């Protein structure tokens, strides 16, 4: 999925924490602060000029999303000091980071996961997907609504609620959020052994994840459930962020558009600020063919999941997926819209 838009309205920075003191020292000492990719903007640290105002609600995010009031950068930098050097004023006069800078995005993710999900050890290998946490959290909360038929008091909780994470990647984000907020356990599958090994390191380094995540290698690039689900095994739901580009060229073109947007229309060297190996970003046929295979395999094994779900990035692909679901004769199907800043997406869900 595409990254967050830089122009999100964020909480203003102020206060008296450790991050504020560090910023004040840099400012008073005349130290040159690293420049960002924001148009015509230099990062300058702020000292305690104000207290944090009442946060505003970010439209589109789920009501239970911990990040729907924006980022409290003072709190995040106090919890994770490595974030502080990346925080400053952007061209709009708001406090932010440079979302075109991979190091800044990773530092923000580390701070969010530490502050809000008790994850002290988290990283991704160079070149791997570094996902936007608020968007991933939204998916998890909408999945909880599906499992409870929209009744919050009926959301199933605890380790006995097992979720199948198709394409878990190296970041392990869905198990982190689902485990923390609902106590769920996960089985994560992936074709990439490097991603699986790195996910295991994240789990091993965090007591909050102990016993909650099992990793399985998918050895076929054309299979989804086949080969990784054991006979008679059943999950409450599947969760999936499929590769949505149809080729490496399409993925690079998307990266160029994203970098131009983040840099105010300026052309710069393309950096995939949210990373992504080829198996994460593209596959033959893109997200349409991937989801069609998922639907076809769910017909063969309809009892594997109570709900089969996946993200669908491009709205123009929805009629093709709905047609495939009609042909599969599913009992029920739903499309759940999601929005984060200017990015529009949706969850497609079905069951038998």
Wavefront OBJ file of the C-alpha trace (Angstrom):
o trace
v 0.000 0.000 0.000
v 1.070 3.619 -0.621
v 2.510 5.629 2.293
v 0.858 8.308 4.365
v 0.513 11.744 2.831
v 2.898 14.306 4.315
v 0.177 16.956 4.522
v -1.686 15.241 7.354
v -2.653 17.707 10.071
v -0.584 16.772 13.114
v -0.577 17.799 16.763
v 1.574 20.862 17.406
v 4.808 20.287 19.260
v 5.513 21.882 22.610
v 6.148 21.013 26.218
v 8.944 20.269 28.565
v 9.973 16.662 27.867
v 13.398 15.281 27.080
v 12.868 15.795 23.336
v 12.052 19.477 23.913
v 15.219 19.963 25.949
v 17.321 18.320 23.225
v 15.742 20.541 20.596
v 16.344 23.653 22.728
v 20.020 22.800 23.092
v 20.420 22.308 19.351
v 18.615 25.579 18.610
v 20.508 27.711 21.151
v 23.839 26.209 20.153
v 23.303 27.184 16.540
v 23.801 23.634 15.419
v 22.829 22.892 11.871
v 19.842 20.584 11.906
v 19.497 18.036 9.126
v 17.450 19.281 6.197
v 14.390 17.367 5.069
v 12.802 16.758 1.705
v 9.965 19.185 2.449
v 9.699 21.903 -0.131
v 11.603 25.071 0.879
v 11.786 23.975 4.507
v 14.641 23.441 6.926
v 14.081 21.449 10.058
v 14.495 23.650 13.099
v 13.891 22.282 16.549
v 11.289 23.835 18.775
v 11.682 24.635 22.441
v 8.809 24.675 24.913
v 6.699 27.322 23.210
v 3.326 25.888 24.134
v 1.534 23.042 25.706
v -0.085 20.484 23.407
v -3.532 21.697 22.313
v -6.614 19.543 22.247
v -5.968 17.096 19.394
v -8.267 17.018 16.378
v -9.797 13.836 15.049
v -8.344 12.619 11.754
v -11.275 11.874 9.442
v -11.568 8.395 8.007
v -9.792 6.424 10.712
v -11.647 3.844 12.792
v -13.008 5.082 16.154
v -10.825 2.586 18.039
v -7.683 3.520 16.137
v -5.089 4.776 18.636
v -3.708 7.181 16.026
v -6.892 8.954 14.981
v -5.917 12.153 16.837
v -2.614 12.420 14.987
v 0.920 12.086 16.302
v 1.988 13.556 19.636
v 5.622 14.016 18.660
v 6.748 15.151 22.106
v 5.428 11.980 23.697
v 6.801 9.805 20.896
v 10.264 11.377 21.047
v 10.332 11.028 24.839
v 9.576 7.315 24.507
v 11.899 6.832 21.532
v 14.632 9.520 21.457
v 15.893 8.272 18.086
v 12.861 9.988 16.519
v 13.750 13.478 17.787
v 16.320 14.433 15.095
v 13.721 13.837 12.367
v 11.007 16.052 13.854
v 10.561 19.694 12.880
v 8.454 22.244 11.038
v 7.450 21.479 7.485
v 6.578 23.947 4.717
v 3.003 24.176 6.049
v 4.184 25.314 9.460
v 3.109 22.118 11.198
v 5.268 19.695 13.131
v 6.015 16.545 11.182
v 8.736 14.363 9.725
v 9.876 14.039 6.135
v 7.811 11.104 4.868
v 10.106 10.860 1.828
v 12.998 9.933 4.143
v 13.119 6.162 4.831
v 15.081 6.667 8.068
v 12.474 9.108 9.374
v 9.600 6.765 8.527
v 11.307 3.871 10.274
v 12.034 5.992 13.363
v 8.383 7.052 13.510
v 7.218 3.440 13.281
v 9.604 2.376 16.025
v 8.320 5.163 18.262
v 4.646 4.352 17.600
v 5.114 0.648 18.238
v 7.057 1.290 21.427
v 4.706 3.944 22.801
v 1.376 2.359 21.899
v 1.972 -1.394 21.558
v 4.792 -2.141 24.029
v 7.183 -3.245 21.289
v 10.717 -2.282 22.265
v 12.559 -4.260 19.579
v 11.437 -3.568 16.021
v 13.205 -3.054 12.731
v 12.981 -4.170 9.114
v 15.857 -5.262 6.881
v 17.006 -2.811 4.235
v 14.602 -2.782 1.305
v 11.660 -4.387 3.109
v 8.216 -2.914 3.659
v 7.959 -0.339 6.444
v 4.174 0.065 6.637
v 2.118 3.036 7.879
v 0.951 1.981 11.337
v -2.392 3.892 11.415
v -3.581 2.265 8.187
v -2.631 -1.219 9.361
v -4.379 -0.587 12.677
v -7.535 0.411 10.815
v -7.593 -2.942 9.026
v -7.314 -4.808 12.324
v -10.153 -2.824 13.915
v -12.449 -3.308 10.915
v -11.669 -7.016 11.064
v -12.724 -7.022 14.720
v -16.022 -5.441 13.640
v -16.553 -8.210 11.081
v -15.955 -10.867 13.721
v -18.470 -9.231 16.081
v -21.099 -8.242 13.476
v -20.428 -4.629 14.411
v -21.205 -5.014 18.110
v -18.162 -3.850 20.044
v -19.096 -5.753 23.199
v -19.078 -8.973 21.161
v -15.590 -8.657 19.709
v -13.870 -12.018 20.290
v -10.706 -11.654 22.316
v -7.897 -13.868 23.513
v -5.314 -16.268 22.135
v -7.942 -18.785 21.041
v -8.958 -16.322 18.314
v -6.561 -17.326 15.544
v -5.900 -15.069 12.542
v -4.120 -16.200 9.371
v -1.791 -13.436 8.142
v -1.186 -14.116 4.438
v 2.121 -12.475 3.523
v 3.217 -11.437 6.998
v 6.434 -9.894 5.679
v 9.394 -8.879 7.802
v 7.519 -6.266 9.863
v 5.026 -8.442 11.797
v 2.702 -5.435 12.188
v -0.699 -7.141 12.095
v 0.184 -9.580 14.906
v 1.605 -6.699 16.950
v -1.603 -4.653 16.703
v -4.070 -7.541 16.865
v -2.243 -9.134 19.756
v -2.034 -5.944 21.785
v -5.552 -4.610 21.218
v -7.504 -7.873 21.145
v -5.189 -10.586 22.450
v -5.393 -12.576 19.204
v -2.819 -15.121 18.057
v -1.548 -15.339 14.490
v -0.145 -17.741 11.940
v 1.940 -15.764 9.469
v 2.846 -17.108 6.034
v 5.307 -15.807 3.474
v 7.279 -17.015 0.472
v 10.364 -15.077 1.581
v 12.528 -16.953 4.126
v 14.444 -13.768 5.014
v 11.202 -12.020 5.956
v 10.122 -14.964 8.089
v 13.435 -15.128 9.939
v 13.324 -11.408 10.654
v 9.739 -11.695 11.908
v 10.889 -14.405 14.289
v 13.534 -12.031 15.668
v 10.878 -9.393 16.366
v 8.771 -11.930 18.251
v 11.767 -13.254 20.183
v 12.747 -9.726 21.217
v 9.384 -8.725 22.663
v 7.713 -10.428 25.612
v 4.342 -9.030 24.489
v 4.475 -11.304 21.424
v 5.569 -14.483 23.188
v 3.478 -17.450 22.072
v 1.271 -15.306 19.821
v 2.850 -15.760 16.386
v 3.695 -18.871 14.379
v 5.579 -18.554 11.085
v 5.118 -20.833 8.069
v 6.931 -20.833 4.739
v 4.750 -20.738 1.629
v 6.843 -22.503 -0.983
v 4.630 -21.779 -3.976
v 4.397 -18.233 -5.326
v 1.024 -19.116 -6.869
v -0.591 -20.572 -3.738
v -2.327 -18.717 -0.923
v -3.756 -21.193 1.597
v -2.628 -24.396 -0.070
v 0.556 -25.794 1.447
v 0.503 -23.734 4.643
v -2.852 -24.576 6.234
v -2.931 -27.942 7.962
v -5.769 -30.431 7.422
v -8.786 -29.567 9.571
v -7.264 -26.268 10.686
v -9.636 -23.315 11.078
v -9.058 -19.600 11.626
v -11.429 -16.874 12.713
v -10.297 -14.832 9.715
v -7.534 -14.220 7.216
v -5.823 -10.878 6.784
v -3.787 -9.910 3.740
v -2.017 -6.975 2.110
v -1.422 -8.350 -1.402
v 1.201 -7.049 -3.813
v -0.827 -4.604 -5.868
v 1.473 -3.862 -8.809
v 1.573 -6.133 -11.859
v 5.264 -5.531 -12.630
v 8.470 -4.063 -11.262
v 8.100 -1.179 -13.726
v 4.645 -0.353 -12.397
v 5.960 -0.437 -8.824
v 8.746 1.998 -9.721
v 6.315 4.331 -11.495
v 4.148 4.340 -8.370
v 7.194 5.143 -6.263
v 8.052 8.100 -8.508
v 4.523 9.500 -8.148
v 4.671 9.130 -4.388
v 8.031 10.857 -4.073
v 6.839 13.722 -6.289
v 3.782 14.169 -4.065
v 5.868 14.139 -0.912
v 8.378 16.614 -2.363
v 5.903 19.183 -3.628
v 6.059 18.005 -7.232
v 9.848 18.059 -7.482
v 11.634 15.202 -9.227
v 14.219 13.527 -7.015
v 15.953 10.188 -6.905
v 13.319 7.547 -6.272
v 13.472 6.088 -2.804
v 10.801 3.638 -1.715
v 10.253 5.341 1.614
v 8.102 2.494 2.823
v 10.420 -0.065 1.287
v 9.209 -3.265 -0.277
v 10.880 -6.266 -1.890
v 9.514 -7.419 -5.235
v 7.317 -10.080 -3.594
v 5.749 -7.391 -1.388
v 5.130 -4.830 -4.134
v 4.280 -6.755 -7.280
v 3.351 -10.129 -8.728
v 2.155 -11.261 -12.172
v -1.357 -9.896 -12.604
v -1.014 -7.607 -9.570
v -3.590 -7.512 -6.796
v -6.449 -8.615 -9.057
v -4.923 -11.978 -9.961
v -3.638 -12.509 -6.431
v -7.086 -11.975 -4.918
v -8.712 -14.113 -7.599
v -6.403 -16.969 -6.583
v -7.330 -16.361 -2.971
v -11.023 -16.557 -3.822
v -10.535 -19.727 -5.861
v -8.686 -21.444 -3.011
v -11.341 -20.351 -0.516
v -13.951 -22.160 -2.644
v -11.936 -25.364 -2.376
v -11.518 -24.978 1.417
v -14.434 -22.813 2.603
v -14.085 -23.902 6.223
v -10.519 -22.624 6.641
v -11.624 -19.140 7.710
v -14.767 -17.695 9.235
v -14.065 -14.563 7.185
v -11.685 -14.325 4.239
v -10.404 -10.748 3.913
v -7.889 -8.774 1.908
v -6.971 -5.204 1.171
v -7.803 -3.913 -2.314
v -5.865 -0.791 -3.211
v -7.390 0.350 -6.469
v -11.096 1.125 -6.664
v -11.256 0.372 -10.370
v -10.405 -3.255 -9.589
v -13.446 -3.741 -7.349
v -15.902 -4.797 -10.117
v -13.501 -7.568 -11.187
v -13.225 -8.890 -7.636
v -16.971 -8.667 -7.032
v -17.557 -10.660 -10.219
v -15.148 -13.337 -8.984
v -17.018 -13.502 -5.673
v -20.335 -13.886 -7.490
v -18.923 -16.761 -9.497
v -17.617 -18.328 -6.275
v -21.166 -18.253 -4.859
v -20.077 -16.935 -1.475
v -22.741 -16.709 1.199
v -21.913 -13.133 2.122
v -19.534 -10.462 0.882
v -18.711 -6.979 2.129
v -16.611 -4.046 1.024
v -15.332 -1.880 3.874
v -14.019 1.542 2.765
v -10.932 2.930 4.459
v -9.317 6.366 4.221
v -6.077 7.752 5.587
v -5.367 11.313 4.568
v -5.824 11.444 0.803
v -5.245 7.720 0.412
v -8.403 5.707 -0.271
v -8.500 1.941 0.079
v -10.924 -0.820 1.028
v -11.189 -4.240 2.632
v -12.915 -6.973 0.650
v -14.390 -9.690 2.864
v -16.383 -12.834 2.135
v -17.559 -16.018 3.814
v -19.398 -19.226 3.003
l 1 2 3 4 5 6 7 8 9 10 11 12 13 14 15 16 17 18 19 20 21 22 23 24 25 26 27 28 29 30 31 32 33 34 35 36 37 38 39 40 41 42 43 44 45 46 47 48 49 50 51 52 53 54 55 56 57 58 59 60 61 62 63 64 65 66 67 68 69 70 71 72 73 74 75 76 77 78 79 80 81 82 83 84 85 86 87 88 89 90 91 92 93 94 95 96 97 98 99 100 101 102 103 104 105 106 107 108 109 110 111 112 113 114 115 116 117 118 119 120 121 122 123 124 125 126 127 128 129 130 131 132 133 134 135 136 137 138 139 140 141 142 143 144 145 146 147 148 149 150 151 152 153 154 155 156 157 158 159 160 161 162 163 164 165 166 167 168 169 170 171 172 173 174 175 176 177 178 179 180 181 182 183 184 185 186 187 188 189 190 191 192 193 194 195 196 197 198 199 200 201 202 203 204 205 206 207 208 209 210 211 212 213 214 215 216 217 218 219 220 221 222 223 224 225 226 227 228 229 230 231 232 233 234 235 236 237 238 239 240 241 242 243 244 245 246 247 248 249 250 251 252 253 254 255 256 257 258 259 260 261 262 263 264 265 266 267 268 269 270 271 272 273 274 275 276 277 278 279 280 281 282 283 284 285 286 287 288 289 290 291 292 293 294 295 296 297 298 299 300 301 302 303 304 305 306 307 308 309 310 311 312 313 314 315 316 317 318 319 320 321 322 323 324 325 326 327 328 329 330 331 332 333 334 335 336 337 338 339 340 341 342 343 344 345 346 347 348 349 350 351 352
